[in-house]
Amino acid sequence: MRFRPTLALLALALAVCPAGCSQKATAPAPAASTTAAAAAAPKTAASAAAGDEDEEGTKKRRLAEPTVYLDGQPIAGIRFLEMPQKLQVTWKQFRNGRFVRLYSLADYVESLGVDLSTIKQVHLIGGRNRHVVIDGDELTRTREKLFFTFTPGGKPRMQFPGGGMKVNTQIDMLQTLLIYQQRTPPKYSQRDLYTYFEEGVRIEGIPYESAERPGGTRVYVDGALVGAIKRKLLPNAAARPGTTEQGLTRFGLRAYLEHIGVSLSALQGMELVGDEEVAATFDAKAIEEKVAGLDFTLPKRNRGRIEVHLPEAPKKLDAVLLYMKTGIPDRVAQLTTPGSLATQGKGKNRVISAKDNMEQLLHDDARD
């Protein structure tokens, strides 16, 4: 059995350095070229924790989801089932016959709608606020060398080339991806592990961030992140009459989508995603027949996620994927390795558990 002495180390650290033994510097006053930088958030980018909000509005700390920021604005969550449809997978086969799926980091950034030729820098943030700083030209040059994959738990893991890449360091697990396109990238202290505009004055949080780090259940339209479902952002009009008095307010999914400007009649498809599994899929016909009657709640201790009340069983959701201009992706093809029945055009009518299939593939990939 593998033990994780995190709590023991934390207790030791607190014993050596009691609360209040040090104070972090305030956010820097940016240089003249960066006067538009937003006020710093109260946590470092690598360890920022989104607040869980239960029905009573009580906040709880949790590790934030891996997120992509473009000039300080969140544009995507880095999750397997939330990858843009147009992003192509690269398969690597080992001598034992197993495959591992890899994604080009440059291709991924481009699939998010960012022109690679306009990128100044990208920062890959790992544990302890370690930043891998990559210039835009280098990101383009290593398009076919710099990859990431996913662990069995669904977290993104970097795969750096063996050599010949201009980077200051390397990380394993990717916690945050910062893309600087129009804004001036901050400098990074390799020794002290912090970013800054002014020497010695560290930046707390995401540079240029104008809002809190996204939590709750993410909502995408055709692969683009349009927001997240949070209790404090839900309109009263979306609440089901009489449920507030019962202690756990129910909200109509259709009413919420209309509140953010999404008409059900305009959708070609919808996927509800939770715990690395497609919990439910609706085509245009099913949306009209079933989605209008779906409710969701925000239970306590749910990591800020909503729980949608499907006929078969309630499901906790990480994301709601909406498709207007594109159809529902072929998950069978996504989740099967080259040479399988699905990729040969056979077995297309098989019922496959996306979660079980993906976990098996990722487990095999990680073992290799």
SVG drawing of the C-alpha trace seen along z (x, -y; Angstrom):
<svg xmlns="http://www.w3.org/2000/svg" viewBox="-45 -54 64 61">
<polyline fill="none" stroke="black" stroke-width="0.4" points="0.0,0.0 1.3,-3.4 1.0,-6.0 0.7,-9.8 2.1,-11.6 0.5,-14.9 -1.2,-15.5 1.9,-14.5 4.1,-16.9 1.5,-19.7 1.4,-19.2 5.2,-19.3 5.2,-22.5 2.7,-24.1 4.7,-23.1 7.9,-24.6 6.2,-27.7 3.0,-28.7 0.4,-30.9 1.5,-34.4 5.3,-33.7 5.4,-35.1 3.4,-37.3 3.2,-37.3 3.9,-40.5 1.1,-42.3 0.5,-42.2 2.9,-44.3 2.1,-47.6 2.7,-46.7 5.2,-48.5 3.9,-51.2 3.3,-48.7 1.2,-46.5 -1.0,-49.1 -4.1,-47.1 -3.1,-44.2 -5.9,-43.1 -5.6,-43.2 -4.0,-40.0 -6.1,-37.2 -5.5,-35.9 -4.0,-32.6 -1.1,-31.4 -2.0,-30.1 -0.8,-26.6 -2.6,-26.2 -5.7,-28.3 -8.8,-26.6 -12.2,-27.3 -14.9,-27.8 -17.6,-25.2 -21.0,-26.7 -23.7,-24.6 -27.4,-25.4 -26.7,-27.7 -23.9,-29.5 -21.1,-28.0 -17.8,-28.1 -15.3,-25.2 -11.8,-25.0 -10.9,-22.4 -8.2,-22.0 -9.2,-23.9 -9.8,-22.1 -7.0,-22.3 -7.9,-25.4 -6.7,-27.3 -6.5,-31.1 -6.0,-33.5 -4.7,-36.9 -6.2,-36.3 -9.7,-35.0 -10.7,-31.3 -11.4,-29.7 -11.4,-25.9 -11.2,-23.2 -8.5,-20.6 -10.4,-17.4 -10.5,-14.4 -14.2,-14.6 -14.0,-18.4 -11.3,-18.4 -12.4,-20.3 -13.8,-18.0 -11.4,-19.2 -8.3,-18.4 -6.6,-15.3 -5.2,-12.6 -1.7,-11.2 -1.3,-7.5 1.9,-6.0 2.3,-2.3 4.6,-0.4 6.4,2.9 3.9,4.8 1.1,3.6 -0.5,1.1 -1.3,-2.4 -1.1,-5.7 -3.1,-8.7 -1.2,-12.0 -2.3,-15.5 0.0,-18.1 0.0,-21.2 0.3,-23.5 -2.6,-21.8 -4.7,-22.0 -4.1,-25.8 -4.9,-26.2 -8.1,-24.2 -9.2,-26.6 -9.3,-29.3 -6.0,-31.0 -3.7,-31.9 -0.3,-30.4 1.5,-33.2 0.1,-35.8 1.2,-34.1 3.9,-35.8 4.4,-33.1 2.7,-30.2 3.2,-29.2 2.6,-25.6 2.1,-25.6 2.7,-22.5 2.9,-21.8 4.5,-24.3 3.9,-27.0 6.6,-25.8 6.3,-27.5 7.5,-26.1 8.0,-29.2 7.7,-28.7 8.0,-31.4 5.3,-31.4 7.8,-30.5 9.1,-27.6 5.6,-26.3 5.0,-26.3 8.4,-24.7 7.7,-21.8 4.2,-21.1 5.1,-17.5 7.3,-17.0 5.5,-18.5 2.5,-16.5 0.2,-15.9 -1.9,-12.9 -4.3,-12.1 -3.8,-10.0 -6.3,-7.3 -7.9,-10.0 -8.4,-12.3 -5.7,-14.8 -3.5,-16.2 0.2,-15.1 2.9,-16.6 5.1,-14.6 8.3,-16.6 10.6,-15.7 13.8,-14.0 15.9,-17.0 16.3,-20.0 13.6,-22.2 14.1,-25.6 12.5,-25.6 13.6,-26.7 12.3,-23.5 9.8,-20.6 6.8,-19.5 4.8,-16.3 1.2,-17.2 -0.3,-20.3 -2.5,-22.4 -2.9,-25.6 -2.1,-26.7 -1.6,-30.4 -1.6,-31.8 -0.3,-35.4 -1.5,-36.7 -2.1,-40.5 -0.9,-41.0 2.7,-41.3 3.8,-38.0 5.1,-38.4 8.7,-37.4 9.3,-34.2 11.8,-33.7 13.2,-30.2 14.8,-30.3 11.8,-31.6 9.0,-30.1 6.9,-33.2 5.9,-35.5 6.4,-39.3 6.3,-42.5 8.4,-44.4 11.5,-42.7 10.9,-41.2 7.1,-41.8 5.3,-38.6 2.0,-38.2 -0.6,-36.3 -3.2,-34.5 -3.6,-34.5 -2.0,-37.6 -4.6,-39.9 -7.4,-37.8 -10.6,-39.9 -12.8,-37.3 -12.5,-34.4 -11.2,-31.1 -14.1,-29.2 -15.7,-26.6 -19.0,-24.8 -20.2,-22.9 -18.7,-24.2 -20.9,-25.0 -19.6,-24.8 -21.2,-25.7 -19.6,-24.0 -16.4,-23.5 -16.2,-27.1 -16.5,-27.7 -19.3,-30.1 -19.5,-30.0 -20.2,-27.9 -23.3,-27.1 -22.9,-28.5 -25.5,-29.1 -24.9,-32.8 -25.3,-33.2 -28.5,-31.3 -31.6,-33.5 -34.6,-33.1 -36.7,-32.7 -35.0,-29.3 -36.1,-27.9 -38.9,-25.4 -41.8,-26.9 -42.1,-25.6 -38.7,-23.8 -36.9,-26.5 -39.1,-25.9 -38.2,-22.2 -34.6,-22.9 -32.9,-22.1 -33.9,-24.3 -34.5,-22.7 -33.7,-24.6 -35.0,-23.9 -32.2,-23.1 -34.1,-24.6 -34.8,-27.8 -31.1,-28.2 -30.0,-27.7 -32.5,-30.2 -31.1,-32.6 -27.7,-32.4 -29.2,-32.9 -29.3,-29.2 -32.6,-28.1 -33.2,-24.4 -34.6,-24.5 -31.3,-25.7 -29.4,-22.7 -28.4,-19.7 -27.2,-17.8 -26.3,-17.9 -24.0,-15.8 -24.0,-15.8 -20.5,-14.9 -19.5,-13.8 -16.7,-11.8 -15.0,-11.2 -18.2,-9.7 -20.9,-10.8 -23.8,-10.5 -26.5,-11.3 -26.7,-12.2 -29.6,-13.9 -30.1,-14.5 -32.3,-17.3 -35.5,-15.2 -34.6,-14.0 -33.8,-17.6 -37.3,-18.8 -38.9,-15.7 -36.8,-15.3 -34.5,-18.2 -37.4,-20.7 -38.4,-18.6 -35.0,-18.1 -34.1,-19.6 -30.9,-20.1 -29.8,-20.9 -26.6,-22.0 -26.1,-19.6 -23.6,-20.1 -20.1,-18.6 -20.4,-18.3 -17.3,-20.2 -19.5,-23.0 -21.0,-20.7 -24.7,-20.5 -26.6,-17.2 -29.0,-16.7 -32.1,-14.6 -32.2,-12.1 -35.0,-9.5 -32.6,-6.6 -30.6,-8.2 -29.2,-11.6 -25.8,-12.5 -23.2,-14.9 -21.9,-16.9 -18.5,-18.5 -19.7,-19.9 -22.7,-20.5 -21.7,-20.2 -24.0,-21.9 -23.8,-21.5 -25.4,-24.1 -23.3,-24.1 -21.7,-20.6 -23.2,-17.3 -22.6,-15.1 -19.0,-13.7 -18.5,-10.0 -17.4,-8.9 -16.9,-5.3 -14.3,-6.3 -12.6,-8.7 -12.3,-6.0 -11.0,-3.1 -7.5,-2.4 -6.4,-2.0 -7.3,1.3 -10.3,1.9 -13.7,2.9 -15.0,-0.7 -12.3,-2.2 -12.8,0.6 -16.4,-0.4 -17.6,2.6 -19.5,2.8 -20.8,-0.8 -24.0,0.2 -22.3,1.6 -23.2,0.0 -19.9,-1.1 -19.4,-2.6 -17.3,-5.6 -16.0,-5.7 -15.0,-2.1 -13.4,-2.1 -11.4,-5.2 -10.2,-4.2 -8.9,-0.9 -7.2,-2.6 -5.7,-5.3 -4.6,-2.6 -2.8,-0.7 -1.3,-4.0 0.0,-4.9 1.4,-1.5 3.5,-1.8"/>
</svg>
